[in-house]
Amino acid sequence: MFKTLEETLNYCNEHGIKMVDFKMIDLNGRWRHLTLPIERFTEKTMKWGLGFDGSNYGYAPIEKSDMVFIPDLTSAVEEPFAEMPTLSMIGDVCSITDDGFKPFDQYPRNVAKAAVKYMQDNGIADTILMGPEFELFILDYVAFQADPQRIALEIDSDCAEWNTPNIGDGYQIRHKGAYHITSPHDNTFGIRNRISVMLEERGVPIKYHHTEVAGPGQIEFELNFGDLVTMADRSMLLKYVVKNQAKSEGLTATFMPKPIYGEAGNGMHVHMMLRKNGEPVFYDPKGYSGLSQTALYFIGGILKHAASLCGLTNPSTNSYKRLVPGYEAPTTIGFATANRSAVIRVPAYAKAPEEKRFELRSIGATCNPYYAYAAILMAGIDGVKNKIDPVAAGWGPYDFNLYNLSEEEQKKIHFLPNSLPDALAALEADHDYLTAGGVFPEHLLKIWKDNKLAEAKEIAAYPHPAEFKYYYDL
């Protein structure tokens, strides 16, 4: 939004801004923040930054935990949910050395920037453009508890089929029947419009929004394309606006991959394409589905590392309750055109050279977008550098329904991990493509794996209500 501090302060003075809010990303992909009165925002802030404790963000050990946040003026937007007029911005995090500051190698935004630079240094492309589709639920009510004496979950949505006898207006949505449904069944139309306008005003271009398959309030926002780092920034802002706007309207929103049993889960399908010297890299009219050989190699890299990628792109135990057959979520490692059962889908409608792309369908929106996008790029780069041909490797094209394979046919293909520990084991065994060029530090991957494995072990230790259903009376 701004290029200089003077320009920023002039805007604040003209618009009555009283506070400046700085947002930083923790290891898991949540925003944290600290706030200054506008009078404390000076050239000193821009030069020396703001110190904070990185150990509380999940990164650094307590004995080396001093970090410095440097604001990025170009990211400034007016904070939509503050009572007092507030300017909000993100920025970069540095570690402290004897010679001054250097970018902290574990900070998500720095990792994303390093991945893009690695792509450029290898001459593969100048820019990777990404366009994510965010699926989520907007619910009327959620309550959960996980204590020794009570393990419980209750979710409610006025438009859910189960509320037909309760609400009394007759406009509840049948099971798996909400895709693109209109009013009066579509009761999230208003809030989706309000969220879209709020995001557009803050530099996040919305391609479109609509209801999704699941009846109890599932929706989707699809974004226009942006470069990798910008899109990770926009992903954080979108989730922030969605959740806060829902709360402000007495609702609640979740991007959890599988919050409701028996209904479609929430994916984050990410479309991608490369540009070099302004020209599309992925287009060849003579190639399969209009894809260039470079595009196929890029696909080959992603498919080769698909299992280990899940350790970063699907970093929750809940992720693997979504990646099951029957809900348009992929389970197999392969690619195809217009096939939503494949982990990589080539959109049949993207015909023009500048639109030629493919999407990765396995990702979940609870990932840290900086790590996830960077990891996808690194896998693709590995495919291009090593000329990994997905056809020669036997990963497709699978132009048929992968959910309907016989047992004999299933033995011929590879599957995505079916649990978080399996994905983390794959990440442990296959991560050299991530550490190439120092993009993902080895110690970051170890911290990540150890933290996520500890989460998985703790969750696995809880008795599940369904276990009581099956075993209590035995």
N, C-alpha and C positions, 0 to 999 in steps of 0.2 A: 504493500500500500504506500510506503514511504521510502525515500532514498536517503534522507538525512535526518538527523535528530532535530535540527531547526524546523524542518518541514513537519515533523511529527508533533513538536510542541506547539507550533502555530495552529495545527488542526485541533489539538486538545484544547487550546485556549478558545478557539472559535466555537467549539461544540460543547463546552462546559465539562470536559473530561476531568474527573477528580482523582482517579486511581489508574494504575497500570498493572495489569495482571500477566505474569509470566508463567507459561505452561511448559512442563518438561515431561518426558516419557520414561516410565520405569521399565524394568526388565520385561514384565508381562504384557506391556502395551497399554497401560493405564496412564492417563494424564495426572500429574501432580502440579501444584501451583503455589506461587508466592506472589505477594501484592505490595506495591509501593504507592504512597501518595505521589501525585504527579510532580510535586515539588522536589522529590528525591531522585527523579529520573533525569540524569545529567550526562555530560560527555564522559565523566568518570565511570558511569554505569556501562557505557558502550566500550570503553577501553579496558576496564579491569573486571567487568562483569559482576556477578553476584555469587558469593560462595555458598555452598550447601553440602550436606552430608550424603555422599553417594552410596554409603552402605545401606541406608534406609530405602534406596531405590532398587536394591537387589544386585548391584554391580560389585563395588569395591569392598575389600575387607576393611574392618573397622580401623585397623592401624594405618590404612592408606586411603581414607575415605573423603578427603577434601577435594571437592570438585568446583568448577566455576562455570556458570551459565552466562553465555553471551547472547543478548537479544538479537533477533533478525527483524529489522524494521519493515522489510518488505512483506512480512507475514501479518502485520498488524490489522486487526479488525475490531469493530466495536463489540464488546461482550454483550450478547443478547439476554443474559439471565442474571445480571447484576442489578441490585436495587439502586446503587449509585452509578452514575455514568462512568464507564470503565473501558479502557483500551486494552485489548488482549493480544498477546503475540507469543509465538514459539521462538526457538533459537537453537543454538548448539552448545554442547557441553565439552569443556576442556579439562584435562588433568594438569597439574602444576609440576613444572620441572625447574631445574636450577637456572635455565635460560628464559623462563617465562611460562607460557601456556602452549599446549599442543592438543589437537583434537583427541578426545578420549576414545580409544579404539573399540570400546564395548557399547558406546552410546548408539542407540538404534539409528538415529538420523545420520550419524557419521558412517556407520556400516553401509547404509543405503548409498551414500555419496561415493564411498570407496568402490562399491560394486559397479556403479556407472563409470567411474574413472577407469576401472580395470577393463571394461568393455571398450572404452574409447582408446586406451593405450594399446589394446590388441588389434585395433583397426577393424573391429567387427561392425560397429555402427557408431553414430554420433549420439543417437537418442533411442531409448526404448520408451514407447508410449503404452500406457496401461489404462484399461477401462473396466473397473470392477462393477459387479452387480451385487448389491447388498440385500439379502433376504433377512427378515426379522419378524417378530410378533409384537403387535401392540395389544396389550391385554388390559382388562378392567381391574384385575386383582391378582396378586400373587402373595403367597405366604409359605415360608419353608422353615424347617427346624431340623437340626441334626445333633441331638443330645442323647446321652445314654438312656434316658427314660422316654424319649419321644423322637421318632424319625418321621417327618411328615412333609407333604407338599400339597398345596391347594392352588389351582389356577382357575380363573374364570374369565370368560369373554361373552359379552351380551350377544354377539352374533354366532356363537357356537351352537351346533346342532343340539347339544345337551340342554340348552336353555329354551328350547321350543315350548315346553310346558310352563316355564317360569316367567318369561318376559311378556308373553301374551300379544306380541304384535305380528307374529306369523312370518317374520323375515329373517329367521335364522338360516344358516348356510349348511347344506348337507355335507357329510364327511367327504373330504378331498374335493369339494365342489366350488371353491372360491376363486379359481383362476379368472382374472379379468371381469369378475362379476360387478354389476353396476348397482347404483342406489335403487331402492332403499336397503338392499342387503349390504351394500358397501358402506359400513359405518365409520371407516377411517379416511374417507375421501377428503374431508375438511382438514384434518390434521396433516395429511400428506401434502396438501397444497400449502399450508402454512409453513411446514418444514422446508419445502422446496424454495419458497420465496426467501426465507431466512438464509438458506444456504447460497442461493444465487446472489443475494446482496453482499455475501462475504466471499465471493470469488470461487464458489464451488458450482460448476455448471451441471445441472441435472438434465440428462437426456430424456428420461420420463420416469413415471412411477405408476404402480398399479397394485391390485391385490394379487396374492399368490395362491397356490393350490390349497393350503390348509385352511379350513373354515374358521377356526378361532382366532382371527385377526392377523393372519400372515400377510405381509406386504413386501414390496421390493422397490428400492431406489436404484436406478442405473445411471452412472455418471458418464459424461463425455470424457474423451481421452485426455491424459496429461502425462508429463514425464514422470519417471519412477518416484523421485523424491517428492515432487509436488503432489503426486497422487497419494503417497503415504500421508503427507500432511493433511490432504483433503479427507482421507479416510478417518483420521482421528477427529477432525472437525465434524464430519457427518455423524459419527456415533455420539459425539458430545451433544450436538443439537437435537438429534432424535430423542435421546434419553431425557434430556432436560425439558424439552417441549412436552413430551408425554407426561412427565411429572407435573409440569405446570398446569396441565389440563385434567389432573386427577386420574391419569392412566399410568401404565408402566410399560417399558419396552425392553425386549431382550434379543440379543444376537446369538444366544446359545444355539449350538448346532441342532440339538434335539430336545426341546423343552417339553414336548407333548407326545406321549406314547401313541403310536398308531397313525399319527399325522405326518405330513411331509416336514422335513427338517429345514434348517436355515443354512444355505450355502453362500459362498462369496465367489461367484464365477468371475475369473479375471481374464479379459481379452488382452492380447498383446501384439505389438508389431514394432519393427525396427525401421529407423530412418538413417540414411547415410548421404551426406551432401544434399539433404532435402528430398531424396528419392526413396521410395519404398523398397526395403530389402527382401520382404517376404513374397513378392509377386513374380510369377512366371506363368504366362498364359498356357504354356505347354506342360507344366507340372501337374501333379496330382491335385485336383481341386483348385488349380491356379496357384499353388504354392511353389516357391523357389526351392532349390536344393538346400540353400542356407536355412530356410524355414524348416525343412524336414530334419536337417541336422540339429537345429535348435529344439525341435520336438523330441528328437532322439535323446538329447541330453536330459531333458526333463523326465522322459519315460525311464531312462536308465537309472536315474536317481529318485524316482517317484516315491519309493518307500522311505528313504531317508528324509526327503523333503517334508513328508508328513510330520516328522518330529518338530518342524518349525511352522508349517502351515496349518497343522491340525493339533495344537498343543494342549488338548484337554481330554480327559476320559470320555466326556460327553460327545466329542467329535466322532467317535467310532460307533456310536449309536445311530448316527446319521448315515454313515457310509455302509449301508446295507441295501440289498436288492429291493426293488418295488417302489421306490420313492424318488426316482429320477436323480439319485445320487450315484456316482460311479463306485465300482468295487474292483474293476479290472484295470490292468496297466495296458493301455492301447490308445489308438487314435482313429478317428473316422470323420466323415462329413455329415453334418446334421444329425448326429447320433448322440442323444443325451444320456445314453448308458455308458459312453466311453469317457475316460478321464480327460482326454483332450478332444474337443469338438471343433471342427472347422465349419464356421457358419456358411451355409449354402447361399445365403442372400448377400454375402459380402463379395461382390463380383469386381468392383472397380479396383485398379491397382493400388490406390491410396487407402483402400479399405481392407485389403487382404490381410487376414489375421487368423488367429485361432484362440480358443479359450481353454484355460485349465479349470476343471469343474470340481476338483476335490477339496479346495480350500474352505476353511471356516472363518467367519468374520471375527471370532474371538482371538485370532492370532495377533501378534505384534506386526502391523503391516510393513514396517521398515525391514524387519528381519525376513518376513515372508516374501516380499517383493524382491529383495536382494538375493535371497536364496534361489528363487525361480530364475532370475537372470543368470546367476552363477552356473546353475545346472545347464541352461541353454547355451551359455558360452562354452562350457565343457563339451557339449555336443558339437558345436561348430568347429572348435579347435581340433577335436579328435575324429571329426567326420563320422559321427554315430548315426547311421542310417536306420530309422525305425522300421522300415519295410524289411531290410536285410536281417534285422534283429528279431523279426517275427512279432512286432507289436502292432500289426495292422497293415493297411487300413481295415478296421472291423466295421464294415457297412451292414451290420445286422444287429439285432437286439441281443446284447450280451447277457441279459437277465435270463434268457430262455435256453441257455446252453445245456446239453446233456452232461452227465457226469464224465463221460469219455472226452467230450470237447473241453470241459473245464480243466482237465489235466494238461492241456496244451497251452494254457495261458497263465499269466502271472497276476496275482491279486495284490491290492493295497493292504497295508497292515490292518488288522482288525482290533487292535488295542493300542493305547498310548505306550505301554512298555515295549511292544513290538516295534513301534515307530522309532522310539528312542534307541533301541538296540540297532536298528538299521542306520540311524544317524551316527551312532558310535562306530559302526563298521565301515561306513561310507560317507566321509566328509572331507576328503582331500580337495574336492572341487570347490568347497566353500572356503577353505583356508588359502587357496591359490591367490597369490598376490597380496597376502595378508589381509584380505577383505574381512573374513570372519576369524578373529583371533581364536587360537586353540583353547585358551583359558575361558573365553566367553562360552564356547560350546560346552565345555565341561560344567561351568556354573549352570547353564541352561538345562543340561541333561540331568544333573543332580537335583535341581529344584523340581523339575517336572516329574522325575521318578519318585521323589518323596511325596509329591501331591498324589500320584497314582496309588502309591502304597497306602497312604492314609485313607483315601476314598475306598479302596478295596477292602479295608478292614471294617467298614460300617456294615452292619446287617441291613439287608434291603427288604422293604415291605413285601415285595413279591416272593421273597424266600419264605416269609410267614405263610403266604397263600399256599405255597406248594408243600411245605415241610412241617408246619407247626403241629399238626395232629398225627404225625407218623409215630 
